[in-house]
Amino acid sequence: MKVVKKTVCLLCMALSVLFTGLSVSADTFDPSQESSSTSISTRAEVKKWYYRDNPTTGKREMRLWSVTRGIWLTEWKPA
């Protein structure tokens, strides 16, 4: 049992010594190296029409949904 404990302890110490010598460096941002292809551009909002048959009136209605923002843009109106 003492041999196993000693071996595990030595292994842990060896690994800690080995990994403390490693260093990690992060890249720094240099704006002069930024290419023009990474510029921000505006895009059109994606919209989708939804249709339903109104159960109370029996008439077809439509409503506009913004896929981009996740909100209704209009109320139900006759199609």
C-alpha atoms as a printed R data frame, in Angstrom:
   type eleno elety resid chain resno       x      y       z
1  ATOM     1    CA   MET     A     1   0.000  0.000   0.000
2  ATOM     2    CA   LYS     A     2   2.859  2.375   0.805
3  ATOM     3    CA   VAL     A     3   4.442  1.691  -2.580
4  ATOM     4    CA   VAL     A     4   1.219  2.564  -4.427
5  ATOM     5    CA   LYS     A     5   0.750  5.729  -2.381
6  ATOM     6    CA   LYS     A     6   4.353  6.780  -2.999
7  ATOM     7    CA   THR     A     7   4.062  6.086  -6.743
8  ATOM     8    CA   VAL     A     8   0.860  8.110  -7.072
9  ATOM     9    CA   CYS     A     9   2.371 10.966  -5.097
10 ATOM    10    CA   LEU     A    10   5.514 11.001  -7.251
11 ATOM    11    CA   LEU     A    11   3.430 10.870 -10.419
12 ATOM    12    CA   CYS     A    12   1.308 13.840  -9.272
13 ATOM    13    CA   MET     A    13   4.408 15.859  -8.407
14 ATOM    14    CA   ALA     A    14   6.047 15.042 -11.741
15 ATOM    15    CA   LEU     A    15   2.941 16.089 -13.672
16 ATOM    16    CA   SER     A    16   2.583 19.323 -11.696
17 ATOM    17    CA   VAL     A    17   6.224 20.217 -12.380
18 ATOM    18    CA   LEU     A    18   5.809 19.348 -16.039
19 ATOM    19    CA   PHE     A    19   2.636 21.409 -16.555
20 ATOM    20    CA   THR     A    20   3.686 24.467 -14.554
21 ATOM    21    CA   GLY     A    21   6.439 25.089 -17.089
22 ATOM    22    CA   LEU     A    22   3.940 25.352 -19.951
23 ATOM    23    CA   SER     A    23   2.650 28.787 -20.785
24 ATOM    24    CA   VAL     A    24  -0.266 29.850 -22.926
25 ATOM    25    CA   SER     A    25  -0.237 33.054 -24.911
26 ATOM    26    CA   ALA     A    26  -3.256 34.720 -26.520
27 ATOM    27    CA   ASP     A    27  -3.217 36.461 -29.864
28 ATOM    28    CA   THR     A    28  -3.445 40.214 -29.770
29 ATOM    29    CA   PHE     A    29  -5.774 42.213 -32.011
30 ATOM    30    CA   ASP     A    30  -4.038 44.392 -34.574
31 ATOM    31    CA   PRO     A    31  -6.507 46.662 -36.439
32 ATOM    32    CA   SER     A    32  -3.977 47.326 -39.204
33 ATOM    33    CA   GLN     A    33  -4.185 43.657 -40.235
34 ATOM    34    CA   GLU     A    34  -7.975 43.681 -40.561
35 ATOM    35    CA   SER     A    35  -9.094 43.147 -44.143
36 ATOM    36    CA   SER     A    36 -11.939 45.023 -45.802
37 ATOM    37    CA   SER     A    37 -13.821 41.748 -46.379
38 ATOM    38    CA   THR     A    38 -14.692 41.563 -42.664
39 ATOM    39    CA   SER     A    39 -16.616 44.835 -42.622
40 ATOM    40    CA   ILE     A    40 -20.130 44.960 -41.172
41 ATOM    41    CA   SER     A    41 -22.989 45.203 -43.631
42 ATOM    42    CA   THR     A    42 -26.699 45.737 -43.066
43 ATOM    43    CA   ARG     A    43 -29.137 43.086 -44.189
44 ATOM    44    CA   ALA     A    44 -32.831 43.141 -44.933
45 ATOM    45    CA   GLU     A    45 -35.267 41.895 -42.336
46 ATOM    46    CA   VAL     A    46 -36.687 38.433 -43.112
47 ATOM    47    CA   LYS     A    47 -40.502 38.406 -43.023
48 ATOM    48    CA   LYS     A    48 -43.094 35.680 -43.541
49 ATOM    49    CA   TRP     A    49 -46.862 35.806 -44.069
50 ATOM    50    CA   TYR     A    50 -49.046 33.409 -42.067
51 ATOM    51    CA   TYR     A    51 -52.599 32.550 -43.085
52 ATOM    52    CA   ARG     A    52 -55.538 31.144 -41.141
53 ATOM    53    CA   ASP     A    53 -59.241 30.547 -41.515
54 ATOM    54    CA   ASN     A    54 -60.895 32.522 -38.720
55 ATOM    55    CA   PRO     A    55 -63.090 30.085 -36.756
56 ATOM    56    CA   THR     A    56 -65.640 32.765 -35.771
57 ATOM    57    CA   THR     A    57 -66.150 34.454 -39.164
58 ATOM    58    CA   GLY     A    58 -65.052 31.636 -41.457
59 ATOM    59    CA   LYS     A    59 -62.964 34.063 -43.524
60 ATOM    60    CA   ARG     A    60 -59.293 33.711 -44.475
61 ATOM    61    CA   GLU     A    61 -56.923 36.103 -42.625
62 ATOM    62    CA   MET     A    62 -53.207 36.889 -42.834
63 ATOM    63    CA   ARG     A    63 -50.573 38.208 -40.437
64 ATOM    64    CA   LEU     A    64 -46.949 39.252 -40.997
65 ATOM    65    CA   TRP     A    65 -44.196 37.650 -38.843
66 ATOM    66    CA   SER     A    66 -40.630 38.973 -38.502
67 ATOM    67    CA   VAL     A    67 -38.321 35.954 -38.654
68 ATOM    68    CA   THR     A    68 -35.359 38.211 -37.849
69 ATOM    69    CA   ARG     A    69 -36.757 39.747 -34.655
70 ATOM    70    CA   GLY     A    70 -39.243 37.013 -33.664
71 ATOM    71    CA   ILE     A    71 -42.294 39.307 -33.352
72 ATOM    72    CA   TRP     A    72 -45.596 39.894 -35.113
73 ATOM    73    CA   LEU     A    73 -45.494 42.984 -37.334
74 ATOM    74    CA   THR     A    74 -49.239 43.200 -38.061
75 ATOM    75    CA   GLU     A    75 -52.549 42.122 -36.596
76 ATOM    76    CA   TRP     A    76 -54.778 39.582 -38.344
77 ATOM    77    CA   LYS     A    77 -56.391 41.191 -41.375
78 ATOM    78    CA   PRO     A    78 -58.555 39.874 -44.228
79 ATOM    79    CA   ALA     A    79 -56.554 38.136 -46.933
